Amino acid sequence: MKKIFALTLIVAMMLCSSQAFASVMIVTGTPTYDDSEGMTQNLTHAIETLNNQIIEKGKTFSLNKVLGPRTEGNGYAPALNGNGVEVMGGGVSQVATTLYLALKELGEEITYDERHTFGNAFNAGYAEDVKDTALTDYRHGLDFKFTNNTADDLVISMWDGGGTLFCQLTDASIITDAPTEEPAPAAEATPIPAPAPASDNTYYVVNIKSHVNLREEPSTDSAILAGVSKGSAVQSTGETVDDFMRVEYDGKIGYIHSKYLAKGAPTEIWLTVVNCSTGVSLRESASKKADKLADVALGERVRSFDHEENGFLEVEYNGTRGFILKDYLEENQE
């Protein structure tokens, strides 16, 4: 059986002596088991329907009511269910199970009004224990219903990423800076030069927050030919003067101080957008008031430059370099 990928991050503040969470952010994931066209259609339709749904505090949430009948007219297709049997809307129970696993992290704060599980025939592998599944069947009246007893409304966000179905629950009060207006015209992106082919003469820019200057002469007083971003590759000419290495970068030859150069490509850090309902803003500088360069959707990955400023991280997204609030980014494990 495939091992479940489950990432759980809880940010909570206790209210006096009660067990209610003041703010919550939970992410869980289950591995998908079928890449057929019908399964893809069902998962996509179900998670798009659930995205941004509010689980109101003190209210009962019905999955069947939200997702509706599993019919072709309602956007569903035949696909294998958890028992390996082809049914209309196969795969919806994995969506329900992934949501259940996220809710389970809240413990007694969630009351389950109706939940059914698969039996011994379950073979899909997205739950290690069949008792942790949530079987739904609209036609036969099998629903997944639960009541939110926390102090907060919770926002559901779901996405399919790299063979894993993710579910995120977020306290509605902490979702900020998500794109709500029409995207502004994107500023012109500053292209980041592609790394030069690795060779014995290849060095990489290190030990700097954002970039180092390529200078005309081996001196900090010399004219600047270009800025070389952290992690970029340069080619050494083999000449060193007063601890400045003579290098070639982007067709220009100049000098960079050797303390900012090292052999071996630095390990890239990739971050995933989390903790928002739909996406976040990539901004030109480290400020909420800075011009927006792009909208980065929930679940998208960005490359980090390991530079933090005013609570923002400097990142690259689709060739555009900018800043995103660090609270909405989480490091990937490659």
C-alpha positions in Angstrom: 0.0 0.0 0.0 1.2 3.4 -0.8 2.3 5.5 2.1 0.1 8.5 2.8 1.8 11.9 2.4 0.4 13.9 5.3 1.8 17.3 6.2 0.1 18.9 9.1 0.9 22.4 10.3 -1.2 23.8 13.1 -0.8 27.4 14.2 -3.1 27.8 17.2 -3.6 30.0 20.2 -5.6 28.7 23.1 -8.5 30.8 24.5 -8.1 30.9 28.3 -8.6 27.3 29.5 -10.8 26.1 26.6 -9.7 23.9 23.8 -11.0 26.1 21.0 -8.4 27.2 18.4 -8.1 31.0 17.8 -6.4 30.5 14.4 -5.8 27.4 12.5 -3.9 26.4 9.3 -3.8 22.7 8.4 -2.6 21.0 5.3 -3.1 17.3 4.6 -2.5 15.2 1.5 -3.4 11.8 0.1 -1.8 10.1 -2.9 -4.0 9.8 -6.0 -4.6 6.2 -7.3 -5.9 6.5 -10.8 -4.9 8.9 -13.5 -7.7 8.1 -15.9 -9.6 10.8 -17.7 -12.7 10.2 -15.7 -10.9 10.3 -12.4 -9.1 13.5 -13.3 -12.5 15.0 -14.3 -14.1 14.0 -11.0 -11.3 15.2 -8.8 -11.0 18.5 -10.6 -14.7 19.1 -10.5 -15.0 18.2 -6.8 -12.1 20.2 -5.6 -13.0 23.3 -7.7 -16.5 23.1 -6.1 -15.1 22.8 -2.6 -12.5 25.6 -3.0 -13.3 28.6 -0.9 -16.3 27.0 0.8 -16.8 28.3 4.3 -17.3 25.8 7.2 -19.2 28.2 9.4 -18.6 28.0 13.2 -21.5 26.3 14.9 -23.0 25.0 11.6 -23.3 21.6 10.1 -21.6 21.1 6.7 -22.9 18.5 4.2 -20.5 17.4 1.5 -23.3 16.0 -0.7 -25.2 19.3 -0.5 -22.1 21.1 -1.8 -21.0 18.6 -4.5 -24.5 17.7 -5.7 -25.6 14.5 -7.6 -22.8 12.5 -9.1 -24.2 12.7 -12.6 -22.9 13.5 -16.1 -25.1 16.6 -16.2 -23.5 17.8 -12.9 -20.0 17.4 -14.2 -19.0 13.9 -13.1 -17.8 10.9 -15.1 -17.4 7.1 -14.5 -14.2 6.1 -12.6 -12.9 3.6 -10.1 -14.0 4.0 -6.5 -12.0 2.9 -3.5 -13.0 -0.7 -4.0 -11.8 -0.7 -7.6 -15.4 -0.7 -9.0 -16.3 1.8 -11.7 -19.0 4.1 -10.6 -20.3 7.5 -11.6 -18.3 10.1 -9.7 -15.6 7.7 -8.6 -12.9 9.5 -6.7 -15.2 11.8 -4.7 -14.7 9.7 -1.6 -10.9 10.4 -1.8 -11.8 14.1 -1.8 -14.0 13.5 1.3 -11.3 11.4 3.0 -8.7 14.1 2.4 -11.0 16.7 3.9 -11.7 14.3 6.9 -8.0 13.9 7.6 -7.6 17.6 7.8 -10.6 18.0 10.1 -9.3 15.1 12.2 -6.4 17.3 13.3 -8.9 19.5 15.1 -9.8 16.7 17.4 -13.0 17.1 19.4 -13.6 20.6 17.9 -15.3 18.8 15.0 -18.4 16.6 15.6 -19.2 14.1 12.9 -22.9 13.9 12.2 -22.6 11.3 9.4 -19.5 9.5 8.2 -19.3 6.1 6.4 -16.1 4.1 5.7 -15.1 1.5 3.1 -14.9 -2.1 4.1 -12.3 -4.9 3.6 -12.5 -4.5 -0.2 -10.9 -1.1 -0.1 -7.7 -1.1 -2.2 -7.2 2.4 -3.4 -4.3 3.1 -0.9 -5.0 6.7 -0.2 -5.7 5.9 3.5 -3.4 3.6 5.5 -6.3 2.6 7.7 -9.7 2.0 6.2 -11.2 3.5 9.3 -9.9 6.9 8.2 -11.8 6.8 4.9 -15.0 8.8 4.2 -17.2 7.0 1.8 -19.9 9.0 0.1 -22.6 8.0 -2.3 -25.2 10.6 -3.3 -27.6 8.1 -5.0 -27.7 5.9 -2.0 -27.9 8.7 0.5 -24.4 8.2 2.1 -23.2 11.7 3.1 -20.2 13.1 5.0 -21.6 15.7 7.4 -19.9 17.4 10.3 -20.3 20.4 12.6 -17.6 23.0 13.2 -17.4 23.6 17.0 -14.3 25.8 16.8 -14.4 29.5 17.5 -13.7 30.4 13.8 -15.1 30.0 10.4 -12.8 27.7 8.3 -12.0 28.1 4.6 -11.5 25.0 2.5 -8.8 25.0 -0.2 -8.0 21.9 -2.2 -5.6 21.2 -5.1 -4.0 18.3 -7.0 -0.3 18.6 -7.1 2.2 16.0 -8.4 0.1 12.9 -7.6 -1.1 14.2 -4.3 -4.5 15.6 -3.4 -4.1 18.4 -0.9 -6.6 19.9 1.5 -6.0 23.1 3.5 -8.1 24.5 6.3 -7.6 28.1 7.2 -9.1 30.4 9.8 -11.0 32.9 7.6 -9.8 35.8 9.7 -6.1 35.3 8.8 -6.6 35.2 5.1 -5.2 38.5 3.8 -3.5 39.9 0.7 -5.2 37.4 -1.5 -6.0 38.7 -5.0 -9.5 40.0 -5.0 -9.4 42.7 -7.6 -8.7 42.4 -11.4 -5.0 41.8 -11.9 -3.1 45.0 -12.6 -1.0 45.1 -15.8 2.1 43.1 -15.0 5.3 45.1 -14.8 8.0 44.2 -17.2 9.9 41.2 -15.9 13.6 41.4 -15.4 15.0 38.2 -16.9 17.3 36.2 -14.8 20.2 34.9 -16.9 20.3 31.2 -17.3 23.2 29.4 -15.5 26.2 28.9 -17.7 27.2 25.3 -18.5 29.1 23.9 -15.6 32.9 23.5 -16.1 36.1 23.6 -14.1 36.0 27.4 -14.5 32.4 27.8 -13.3 31.8 29.7 -10.0 28.5 30.6 -8.3 27.5 33.8 -6.5 27.2 33.1 -2.7 27.3 34.8 0.7 25.2 37.7 -0.4 21.5 38.6 0.1 20.5 39.4 -3.4 23.3 40.2 -5.9 27.0 41.2 -6.2 28.5 43.8 -8.5 30.6 42.9 -11.5 33.1 45.7 -11.7 35.3 47.0 -14.5 38.5 46.9 -12.4 39.5 44.9 -9.3 38.3 47.6 -6.8 35.1 48.5 -5.0 35.6 52.0 -6.4 35.5 50.8 -10.0 32.6 51.3 -12.3 29.8 48.7 -12.1 29.2 46.7 -15.3 26.3 44.6 -14.0 24.6 43.1 -11.0 24.9 39.3 -10.7 22.1 37.6 -8.7 22.8 35.2 -5.9 23.1 31.7 -7.3 24.0 32.8 -10.8 27.0 31.2 -12.6 30.0 33.1 -13.9 33.1 31.8 -15.8 36.5 32.5 -14.4 39.3 33.6 -16.7 41.9 32.2 -14.3 43.2 35.6 -13.2 43.0 37.0 -9.7 44.0 40.5 -8.6 43.9 41.6 -4.9 41.3 38.9 -4.0 39.1 40.0 -7.0 38.5 37.2 -9.6 38.3 38.1 -13.2 35.2 36.5 -14.7 32.8 36.5 -17.6 29.1 37.0 -17.1 26.4 37.6 -19.6 28.9 38.6 -22.3 30.7 41.0 -20.0 34.2 40.6 -18.5 35.0 42.2 -15.2 35.9 41.5 -11.5 34.0 40.1 -8.5 35.5 39.7 -5.1 36.4 36.1 -4.5 34.5 35.9 -1.1 31.3 36.0 -3.1 32.2 33.2 -5.4 32.3 29.4 -4.8 32.5 26.2 -6.7 29.5 24.0 -6.9 26.0 25.0 -7.7 24.1 26.1 -4.6 21.1 24.0 -3.6 17.9 25.6 -4.9 15.1 26.3 -2.4 11.6 25.9 -3.7 8.6 27.2 -1.8 4.9 26.4 -2.2 2.1 29.0 -1.8 -0.1 28.0 1.1 -2.3 29.6 3.8 -4.6 31.6 1.4 -7.9 31.0 -0.2 -7.0 31.5 -3.9 -3.5 33.0 -4.3 -1.1 35.7 -3.2 0.5 38.7 -4.9 4.0 38.8 -6.2 5.1 42.4 -5.6 7.9 44.5 -7.0 9.4 45.3 -3.6 9.0 44.1 0.0 5.8 46.1 0.8 2.0 45.5 0.6 1.8 48.8 -1.2 4.3 47.9 -3.9 3.2 47.3 -7.5 1.8 43.8 -8.2 3.8 41.9 -10.7 1.7 38.8 -10.8 -0.9 36.7 -9.0 0.5 33.4 -7.8 -2.2 30.7 -7.2 -2.5 28.5 -4.2 -0.3 25.4 -4.6 2.1 27.1 -7.1 5.8 26.8 -6.6 8.3 29.7 -6.5 12.1 29.7 -6.3 13.6 31.4 -3.3 16.6 33.7 -3.2 17.0 33.2 0.5 16.5 36.9 1.1 14.0 38.2 3.7 12.9 41.8 4.0 10.1 43.3 6.0 8.4 40.0 6.4 8.6 39.3 2.6 10.8 36.7 0.8 12.4 37.4 -2.5 11.4 34.8 -5.0 11.2 34.0 -8.7 7.9 33.0 -10.4 7.7 32.2 -14.1 10.8 34.2 -14.8 9.7 37.2 -12.8 11.5 38.2 -9.7 9.7 39.9 -6.8 8.5 39.5 -3.2 5.8 37.5 -1.5 4.8 37.6 2.2 6.7 34.8 3.9 3.5 33.7 5.9 2.1 32.4 2.6 5.2 30.3 1.6 6.3 26.8 2.7 9.5 25.1 1.8 9.4 22.0 -0.4 11.5 18.9 0.2 13.0 17.9 -3.2 
